[in-house]
Amino acid sequence: MKLKPRTTRITIIITILILAVVAYYAYLSNKSKSERAAASMTVVEETLSRDLNNNYPPTPKEVIKYYNDITKCLYNETCTDDEVERLGMKTRQLYDDDLLAANDLASFLFQLHSDVSDHKDKKITIINIALASSTNVDFYTRNGYSCARLMCTYTMNENGTNKTSQIVYVLRKDSDKKWKIYGWDFAENVDLNGDGVPGD
């Protein structure tokens, strides 16, 4: 029996609607799964998941922000030895070549494990990190390199007592135009009126 044109149109419309509902349900189901997966990631896993080869922080402030995310993981979270080393390797991806040369890998990882263990033993945690605003980043040229300097204030808690310290970071732009951490020191040791680099 041949269907009437009107009946054929209704059948097609109903079929399209059913397919649309099924497709939308599948979309929501997949979205829900990905959201649950993201929600179940620990802070450490989320920090480690960043691909610095394809998603490198674009500004000095963003570099130090990610560096601080790594630092908080190391000193505030419970990390396995493997996670400590992987976080350490992420840190080294933020370092300038000269800073890497001054910190060979084996010594760096040994010192990192020691520092993390020491902080845990002394019950030292990071309570707050206040990073300078973008307008408070000093840009200058030194020895032909583009450099940037910014200050970060850390509030630490050690056995119930809060202590605050200010660190000045200097970053240098490498040949790939990426801002890399060149050095740092306590603010009281740095000439903030010149273009001095911590450690100079």
N, C-alpha and C positions, 0 to 999 in steps of 0.2 A: 504494500500500500504506500502510495506516495504522500509524503508529508506536505501540508500546506505551507506556503512561504512564511506566513505569520508564525506557525508552529516551529518551523526551522529556525527562524530568528530568535525565538524565545529559548529554544534548546541551546543555541550557540551562546546566548547571553548568560544563561544559567551555568553552562560549562565554564565560561570565562570567569564568572564570579567565584565558582568553586575553586578553580585553579588559583585565582588571586588570593582567596582565603588561605589555601594550603601554603602558597608561597610566603604570605605574610607570617603565618604561624611558624614556618621553618626559619624565617629571618629572626623572629623574636626568640625562638628557641636557641639559635646559634649565638645571638647577642647575649642572651642570659648566661649561656655557658662561658663565653669569653669574659663577661663581667664577673662571674663567680671565680673564674681562674685568676683574674687580676686581683680580686678582693682577697683571695687565699694566699697571694704572694706575701712573703715577709718583707719587712723594710730592707733587710739585707739583700734578698733576692731581687727586689725592685731596683735597688741601687746598682747591683751587679749586672742587671739586664741592659743597661745603657750601652749602646754600641758607639764607642768613641771614634771609630774609623769613619762612620757615616753620620754621626750625630754629635760632633764635638761642640762644646759650649762656644758661642760666637763672640762673647765679650769677656773682658777681665773679670767683671763681677760674676758672670755666670760660671766661669772657671772656678773661682773661689767658692761659689755657692755649692757646686758639685763636690769640690774638695771637702767642704764642711759636711756634706751629706755622708761622704765616705768616713770622715772622722767620727761623726755621731754613731755610725754603724759599729765602728771598731770599739768605741769606748762606752756606748750606752746599750748595745745589743749583745746577746749571747751568740758568739760566732764560733764555728768549728775552726780548727787549724787551717783547713783548706780554704774556708771563707776569708780568714784573715789574710792569707797569701794572695787570694784573688783580689781582695780589696786593695792590698798593697800594690799589686800590678796595675790596678786602675789608677792609683795615685801616681805611679811612675809614668803613666801615659800623659799626665798633666805637667810633668817636669820638663824644664829646659834641658837641652843636651849637656850644658856645663854642669848643671845640678846632678844629672844622672851620672856623669863622669866622676863626680866627687862622692857618689854613693853607690858603690858596686852592689850588685843584686844580692849576693849572699849576706853581706854585712847589713844591708838594708832590711832584709826579711828577718834576720836574727834580732836586730834592734826593735823592729816592729812587734814581733811576738813578745819580746821582753817588756816593751812599753805597755802593751795591752794587758799583759799579766799583772804588771805593777799597778796599773789603774784599778784593776779588779780587786787586787789584794787591799789596796788603800780605800776601796769603795769611792772612787772618784768618778763622777758622772758630769756630763755637760748639761747644764740647766737651760742655757739660752745662748744664742749666737746672734749678734747684731752686726750685720754687714753694711758697710758704707753704701749710701745711695749712689746711683750712676753719676749724679752730678758731682760727687765727691771723689771721683777717680781722677788722679793726676796723670796726664799723658805728657810724655817728653821724649826727646831723642838722646841716646847716649851711645857713643862709639859706633854711630851709624845704625843702631837698632832702635826700633819703636818700642818704647817701654811704658808701663803703666804701674801706678802705685796706689794701693788702697788699704784702708784700715778695717780691722775686724775686732769686735769686742766679744770676749768669751766669759761667760759666767759659769764657774765650775762649783760643784758641791763635793766636799770631802768630809765624810762622817758628820754630816749635818751643818757644816760651815760653808758658806758661800764665799768664793773668791773671784774677783774680776781681773782680767788681764787684757791688754790691747796689743794686737799683733799687726805689724805692717808687712804687707806682701808686695813684692815687686815681680811683675810679669814682663816677659819679653816676647815679641812677635817673631816666630821662626820663618824659615824660607817658604813654608806652606801657608803663611798668613794666619797661623794659629797662635793664640796667646798661651804661653807656657810659663809655669811658675819658675822664677829665676832664684828667688831667695825670700827669706822672711826673718824678722827679729822683733823683739819687744819694742813698742813705740818709743820708750824712753831712750833707746839706744840708736835711734834713727834721726838724722837731721831732716825734719819734715819741710824745711824751707829750701833745701837744695835738691839735687837729683841723686843723692847718695843711695847706694844699694845696700841693704842689710848684709853685713859681713865684710863690707869694704873698709 
